[in-house]
Amino acid sequence: MQYSKPSEKTDFIFGIHAVLEAIKAGKEFDKVLVKRGLQGELSHELYAALKDAGIPFQLVPVEKINTISTKNHQGVIAFISQVIYQNIEKIIPLLFEEGKIPLILILDHITDVRNFGAIVRTAECAGVHAIIIPDKGSAQVNADAVKTSAGALHLMPICRSANLRLTAQFLNQSGLQIISATEKANDYYYSTDFTLPTCIVMGAEDTGISNELIKLSDKIVRIPIIGKIDSLNVSVAAGVMLYEVTRQRM
């Protein structure tokens, strides 16, 4: 299996001691890669620190780590996040207290950094209050994402979720309608009343929205396609959906 090298703009640190110190200093991590089978007293301390801080980590072959750095990484590389992650369970009550109509966006395993950055830029312009991403299997929140977002990543609250299904359930129980955008739907997106508290779900272009989230949705909708190509780029589709919300709410 081949692994691609990260962008030169990607910030990362390596080595067990360095990562442990960064955790203690309160650094925000996008993700941490740990060599599969890593043993020893320090590794146990590392695992405990990662779990206590709620930092997502992946067990990977050492070859993957070596493609990123051949220095003395001790089997550990951590990618520094460009943002401070927020808690959606704190954001929603505050929005209602302030008299706002929540508009939340869930990105279900969208891994392309430029698509992610473009969506964040559009979401900020359209008045989205927060974006939720899974803590594993999502685009890296790195310098490329910040650049593509035109800096919107520094303005938009980004929330990580260990379980998107449970997060969607929380939003639904908090009074938000869950609207999933998929080409498999029968209803068009403009048939939805977006003046209500809303969470829009967008899925990856290759896999779409997970069945778990589809089943939880109050409504699934699609964007009409007139031409021969059967789908839009996900960042464009997100823009179409979000600006229908803006149109209705204005």
Sequence and secondary structure as in RCSB ss.txt:
>XXXX:A:sequence
MQYSKPSEKTDFIFGIHAVLEAIKAGKEFDKVLVKRGLQGELSHELYAALKDAGIPFQLVPVEKINTISTKNHQG
VIAFISQVIYQNIEKIIPLLFEEGKIPLILILDHITDVRNFGAIVRTAECAGVHAIIIPDKGSAQVNADAVKTSA
GALHLMPICRSANLRLTAQFLNQSGLQIISATEKANDYYYSTDFTLPTCIVMGAEDTGISNELIKLSDKIVRIPI
IGKIDSLNVSVAAGVMLYEVTRQRM
>XXXX:A:secstr
       TT  EEESHHHHHHHHHTT  EEEEEEETT  SHHHHHHHHHHHHHT  EEEE HHHHHHH  SS TT
EEEEE SS  B HHHHHHHHHHTT   EEEEEES   HHHHHHHHHHHHHHT  EEEEESSSS   SHHHHHHTT
TGGGTS EEEES HHHHHHHHHHTT EEEEE TT SEEGGGS TTS EEEEEEBTTTBS HHHHHH SEEEE   
 SSS    HHHHHHHHHHHHHHHH 
